[in-house]
Amino acid sequence: MPIKKHDFVELEYTGRLKEGSFVFDTTDEKTAKEAQIFTEKSQYAPIVICIGEHMILRAIDEFLEGKELGNYALELPAEKAFGKKTAELVKMIPTSKFTEQEIKPVPGLRLNIDNYVGIVKTVSGGRTVVDFNHPLAGRDVVYELKLLKIVNDKKVQVESLLRGLLGVKAPVEVKENKVAITFPAELPEKLKTELAKKLAELTSLEVSFEVKKEK
């Protein structure tokens, strides 16, 4: 049965540069170790995404809609992957701006400035050049994709949306057509309203939020 928009699917993937076949991302621990990109902080396991919600690279999301379960290879030009490299995103910043914040810029240092991630390219003459292009900008890539199954478990669906929409993991309890989600602190009312609406739309569950009680 073809996968439809708003279906939840379990997916494995490995992303490689088209030129040189260097692995830059994978859900498989063995592949990560062989490519020498393994990190203890990463979780290597299949992921669950909701088709059409762009919880993964948009071009992959669009490619998966209408596909059957199974293995696929997807080649993406730079503009459909991580974008073209643009000179406008290479900024020259006075080195004093960093030293004022007790940061010593050196080539290769990754920085987060106003929620934009950049990499220091050069430091000289009181000026620091920072590249805010995505590290893979300008590179054509190839993804190996494996669609494992359609996920109907409501708890798993909600958990995947929390990770995809908020980047968080929270206790989830599903009973019949209702779901209770426990957060460590109260969420802003606007966020709760929008989140409840989105979760109800995608899972058909009535959503309530709780705050973790201190012991």
Buried (B, 14 or more C-beta within 10 A) or exposed (E): EEBEEEBBBBBBBBBBBBEEEBBBBBBBEEBBEEBEBBEEEEEBEBBBBBBBBEBBBEBBBBBBBEBEBEEBEBEBEBEBBBBEBEEEBBBEBEBEEBEEEEBEBEEEBEBEEEEEBBBBBBBEEEEBBBBBBBEBBBBBBBBBBBBEEBBEEBEBBBBBBBBBBEEEEBEBEBEEEEBBBBBEEEBEEEEBEEBBEBBEEBBEBEBEBEEEEEE
